[in-house]
Amino acid sequence: MKSKKHAYVACPCGGGDLAACCGRYHQPDAPPAPTAQALMRSRYSAYALGLEDYLLATWHASTRPEQLNLAEDAGVVKWIGLEIQRCEAGLDGDEAGLVEFVARYKVGGKAERLHEVSRFVREDGRWYYVAGQVS
């Protein structure tokens, strides 16, 4: 019996194969991202892939919007790259973490960038995005 080969699909965060990188956290029954940085990367990838349910599920209840309306951005916004600039804490045993990043994207063919310092908290063994400061 032949086994199916996994087709390589690049992860939007730049971390290699989607299934082995951020995709492993996107499934409803998947284990949670183990660090604030892993959650940040998986959330970036979720934006790129239009996974609104994942984004809302990983957003802290205290700041979570009711919806994101990502369908409106489909075909308009194209996420093209992520650069992590700094991480503070956000590891196993920490209760909070900070990730500074630059996300590059295009809107109508025009290149844009989002520079943000994001705050994360860990509750019951899961990391959640709380808020970000854009500069």
Residue, then its C-alpha position, 0 to 999 in steps of 0.5 A: m500500500k502506498s502512503k500519501k506524501h505530504a505536499y509542502v506548503a510554505c507557512p506564511c510566517g516563514g518558519g518552513d512547512l505550514a503543517a509542521c509550523c503554524g498549521r499544527y496549532h490551527q486545528p480545533d483539537a490541536p495543542p496550544a502554541p507553547t510560547a507567546q512567539a509561537l502564538m504570535r507567528s500562528r496568529y500572523s499565519a491565521y490572518a494570512l490564511g483568513l482563519e478568523d475562528y482561530l484568531l478569535a479563539t486565541w484573543h483574550a476575552s477581555t479585549r476580544p472583538e466580536q468579529l474581525n470580518l476577514a472575508e472583507d479583506a480577502g483578495v484585497v490584503k496580501w500578507i507577504g512577510l513577518e519579522i520578529q524583532r524582540c521577545e520578552a518572557g513568554l516562555d513555559g513558566d511565564e505568565a506574560g510575554l511581549v513580542e515585537f514584530v514587523a508584518r509586511y503586506k500589500v493592499g491593492g499592490k501597494a506595500e505596507r508594514l505593520h510594526e507592533v509590540s504585542r502583549f500576551v498572557r498565559e491562562d490555564g496553560r494557553w497563551y492569548y493575545v491581549a493587545g498591541q501597540v502599533s508604531 
